[in-house]
């Protein structure tokens, strides 16, 4: 139902056909190093007891129908995930959030497909392309992915506002694992994820967003390598701060015991 992912010719992205094997080898080497990278997001997901921030201004009325698919990953770097998507021929916008990098795609549905999609009760039945992207993401990052779909349309006189449905599900090990309660899951997420799923925010307008369309392979490999390097340096920095804090606490404890004696 979504716009098909077309295989891109290396020449179309400025690559030389003769470099293909070298690119593939470098890509395989970078993927092999991902096991050493901490993919945990910098900030934790909001807890179930925290209230969801609501926009201060009223939302503008929805004019056209909107179909969106969002793939939430535990990858902290939107740049690194954007590079992986580009190398895997996934056309999308990758947005950084406190819960992890979010891959956002627009679904192109015909009138008939729209009507059929509204009858779907499981996210696994919505779109074969959605399943392909989710499965590919679990393969390249080696971790589960939470997927949201939103089918929204302007309301009518009988039902003013916005009508439609939002579904959520989980993919792991390149396969659909099960549906999730979309409302409860979104309520625990940062507000930007809700805004992106519901189409209130254009993903390209978010700071740090990466559009994977037409990224040359050499640039994607460079972005991925930089993302891995930055992640390792950040982890070393955090470990250094933790060790310094432990040393300071140990020293304070020793001084306290010395005074007591």
N, C-alpha and C positions, 0 to 999 in steps of 0.2 A: 504493500500500500504506500509506503514511503518512497521517496524519490530514489531510484536504484543507484547503488554505488558503482560507478563506472571505473574500470581499471584504467589507470592513467599511464600514458606512455612516458618513459623517462625523458624523451626529447621534449615533451610538452612542458616539462618543469625545468628545463635548462640542464638536464643531466646528459652525460655522454653514454651511449649504450655500452661502450667498452668498459665503463666503470661499474656496471651492474654487479658483477661478481665481487668486486672489492667492497661495494656498499653492503652487499648481503653478508659478507664475512664480518665487517665492522659492526653491523647491526646485531648479528648473532653474538659477538663478543660483548657488546653492551648489555644485551638481554641477559647473558650469563652472569653479569655483575649485579643485576637487580636484586639478587638474593641478599646482598650485603647492605642494601639500602633500607632505611627505616621509612616506611610509607605512612606512618601514623601522622594525621594532621597536627598542625601546631597547636590548635585549640580543641578541646573536647566538644562533642555534640551536647547541646543543651539538654539538661535532665528533664524527666517527665513532670517534675514539680514546678519547673520554671514556666512563667507565663509567656505567651507568644506576643511579641511586640506588634502592634497594629499600626498601619500607616496613619499619619496625622491628618493627611488630606484625603478627601473622598476620591475613590478611583474613577477614572474617566469611563464612560459607557463603552462596552464592547461593540464595535461596528461590524467586524467581519468574523466569520468562523475561524477558529484557531485550533490546530492539532500539534501537540508538542510531545517529544520524548526526551526524558532527562535520565542520565545514567550517573549515579553517585558512586564514586570510588573512594578508597581510603588513601589515595595518592595525595601527598601534600603539595606537590609542585604541579601547577597547571601547565607550565612550560614543558616539563618532562612528559606529562601525559599527552599534551598536544603533539609532541614529537612522535610518540608511540602511535597515536591515531593517524598522523600523516603517513608514517611508514607502513601502516596497516590499511591504507586507503579508506579511512573512515573520515568522511567529510562532516565536520561539526564545528561548534565553537566550544572551547574548553574554558570553564570559568573557575577561578579559585574561590573556595569558601572555607570557613572554619571547620567544617565537617569533612573536607576533602574536595578534590577537584571534581567538577561536575561537567559532564559531556552533554551538550544540548543540541538537539536536532529538530527541525520542523518536519512534520509528516504531511505529505501531499496526498490528499484523499479526494476521490471523485464523489459525486452526490450519492451514488450507490454504496461506495465504500464507507462513507460517513454514516449512513443509515445502519449498515451492518455492524460497524464498530460500536455504535451506541448500544447494541444488543449483547455485546460481549461481556461476560462476567469474570473472566480470567485474563490476566495480562498476557499469558502465554498464547492466547488465541487471537490477539489483536492484530499482529503484523509479523510476517516472517522476517522482514528486514530488521525489525527491532530485536528479534531473537538472535539474528546473526551478529549484530553489533554488540549486544550484551555478552554473548558467548565469546566473541573475539576479545573483548576487554578482559574477561576473566582469564583468558589464556595468556595475554601479554603481561598482565600485572600479577597473575598468579594469586589473586585474592577475589573474594565475592564482590558482587556489584548489586546495588539496590536501584531498581528502575521505576520511574514514574511516567505515566502517560496522562495527558489532559486533552479532552475533547470539549471545547467550549464554544458556545454560540450565543448571539444576542437573544435576550428574552422576548417574549411576546406580550400582548396586552393582557392575556390571561395569566402569564407567568413572567412578570417583569424582572429585570436584572439580567443575570447570566445563567444559562442552562447548559447541561452537559454532564460529564462524569470524569472522575480522576481515579486511576487505578495504580496499584503499586505491587511490585514483586521482587523476588531475590533470585539472582543467578549465581551459580558457583560451579567450578570445574567444567565450564563450557556447556552448562545445561540449566534449564529452568528448575528452580528448587521449590518454589511455592509462592502463593499470593500473600500480600501483607495488607493490613488495614491502612489505607492511604491517609485518611484523616489523622489517625493517631501518630503515624510515622512523620508526616509533614509537621505536625504540631511540636515535635521534639527537635526539629531542625532549625538552623539559623534562618532568619526572615528572608534572606536573599534567595534561598532555595525555594521557598513558597512563592516568592515573586517570579522566579524564573519558570517554575512549573506552571503557574497560572498565567504566564505571559504578561505580567505587569511591567517587567523589565526586559529590555532588549539585551541578550547576552553579550553582544559585541560592545555594549556601552559600559560593562563592568570593568573596573580597573584590573589589569593583569590578564584579561581574556585573551585567548589564543585561537585564531581562526585557522583551521588546519587545511583549508582549501588552497591548493596550488603552492604549498610549501615544498621547495625542492628537496630531494632526498639528502643531499649533502648538508643542507641547513638543518633538517630534522635530526640527522645524526649528531651534528654539533650541539643542537639544543638538548638532546638527550644526554650527551656526555656532560654538558654543563650542569644539567639538573641532577645527575648522579653525583658529580663532584660537590655541588652546593649542599646536597643532602648529607653527604658524609662529613663535610666541614661543620655543618650545623649540629650534627650529632656529637662530633668531638667537642664542640664548644659547650653544648649542654652537659656533656659528661664532665668537662673541666669545671664548670660552675658547680655541679653537684659535688665533685671531689673537694673543691674549695670550701663549700658550705659544711661538708662533713669535718674537714680539718679545723675550721673555725669553731664548730660546735664542740669538737673534742678538746681544743685548747681551752675554751671557756669552761668546760667541765673540769679539766685538770686544775685550772686556776681556782675554781670554786672549792675543790677538794683540798687544795693547798692552803687556802685561807681558813678552812674549817679545822685543819690540823694545827 
